[in-house]
Amino acid sequence: GKCNADELCEILEKITPEVVFLEALEDTYSKYQQYTFSNFGVFHEKLEISALQKYSSVSQFEYVPVLEKGLADSFEKKVILVCQNIHFKKMLDHFNSLACIKGFDFLNSEESIKLYEEMNKFGDSILMDNELIQTFNNDIDKYENSMISNIYSFCMNTKFKNAVFMCGVAHRQSVIHKIRTYKSKKDLDISWKIYGH
């Protein structure tokens, strides 16, 4: 639907970032994949990287993957358990259909935050496993803090005027809160603008 590489590339073209921070590991876009794209035009299977490849034809930028490691095992455990619930599957299908129909306007909206929070709360109620929920929350917290810390580390050593941080919708509300908190702790003049607000 509307959540495709062309639509995302259009957003990037409007923002014209010199740096793109992406929720990705270093090896998500390998040297070989970069080579096959630059020499043979082979687009990456990951939507965000495919959009960056398209964007590279109109603008130069620095690509910065901000993950040190992937999601913890607790993520997969939680997903497997909650996705067995029929009502949760219906909530997820509804969320995905809105993303398909409305695209990034939906994913970057208050509506998506609200629906995702409802799914997350319902998922926790299905689990009834406080230990797994606590482990999951701690793991996600570390995961997000690491991304933000890596962005700030890059900013301390590199000068640029305009950048974009692309992360999954599941992290949107939490990351918005964390960058506000993190900003007050660091002596860096970074002005964050939340896309869709």
Secondary structure, DSSP 8 states (H G I E B T S, - for coil): ---SHHHHHHHHHHH--SEEEES--GGGG-HHHHHHHHHH----SSHHHHHHHHHTTT---EEEE--SS---HHHHHHHHHHTTSHHHHHHHHHHHHHHHHHTHHHHTSHHHHHHHHHHHHHHHHHH--HHHHHHHHHHHHHHHHHHHHHHHHHHHH---S-EEEE--GGGHHHHHHHHHHHHHHS--------TT-
